[in-house]
Amino acid sequence: MSSMYRPARGAGSRRDTPRARREQEIVDDLRDLVATSERIAHAFAQRNGLHPTDLQALIHVMRREGAGDPLTAGELAGLLNLTTGAATGVVDRLEKHGHLRRDRSEEDRRKVFLRYAEPGQELAAQFFGPLGRRSDTVMQQFDEAELDVVHRFLAGMRGAFEEHHREL
């Protein structure tokens, strides 16, 4: 089984088969994609006066809000592995810069949900819009069945990463 964090094996090893070479190429591609993604995220954070943790918080808020299940600050703290006080600091910074807003629950006014604010959405759209268009161009090269396979693969890899992270 290939590992993203195991050095590549050279020719002549027991695993020097066409499949092993392809697996290693995929692992190398994933590693490079993750590294490039992190550089892009850091560039966005730096340009907008954000800490990398702030960006991770925004991503969590955006994903959960998009799924119709907005986060509370306490839930965000758990996702970021922060104390509730530290998470409040992150939320305060993001709110101050116009990236987030706090909305009280209609059902329970004590509960406060985190929402992706319009100014933050506009900054993200300007910065990530070109990447989205490039990604769309790549995905258009695959038919639905191929996209299903890619999705299944990536979801499986994400699951493996999440399981490993939980064990840490």
FENJO-V150753 format. One record per backbone hydrogen bond with DSSP energy under -0.5 kcal/mol. CO is the residue of the C=O (numbers start at 0). NH is the residue of the N-H. Records with the same first field share a line. If there is no record, write none. Layout:
CO=NH + NH
This chain:
2=5
9=12
12=15
14=16
16=20
17=21
18=22
19=23
20=24
21=25
22=26
23=27
24=28
25=29
26=30
27=31
28=32
29=33
30=34
31=35
32=36
33=37
34=38
35=39
36=40
37=41
38=42
39=43
40=44
41=45
42=46
43=47
44=49
45=48
50=53 + 54
51=55
52=56
53=57
54=58
55=59
56=60
57=61
58=62
59=63
60=64
61=65
62=66
63=68
64=67
70=113
71=75
72=76
73=77
74=78
75=79
76=80 + 81
77=80
82=86
83=87
84=88
85=89
86=90
87=91
88=92
89=93
90=94
91=95
92=96
93=98 + 99
94=97
97=119
98=116
100=114
102=112
107=104 + 110
110=104
111=72
112=102
113=70
114=100 + 116
116=120
117=121
118=122
119=123
120=124
121=125
122=126
123=127
124=128
127=131
128=132
129=133
130=134
131=135
132=136
133=137
134=138
135=139
137=140
138=141
142=146
143=147
144=148
145=149
146=150
147=151
148=152
149=153
150=154
151=155
152=156
153=157
154=158
155=159
156=160
157=161
158=162
159=163
160=164
161=165
162=166
163=167
164=167
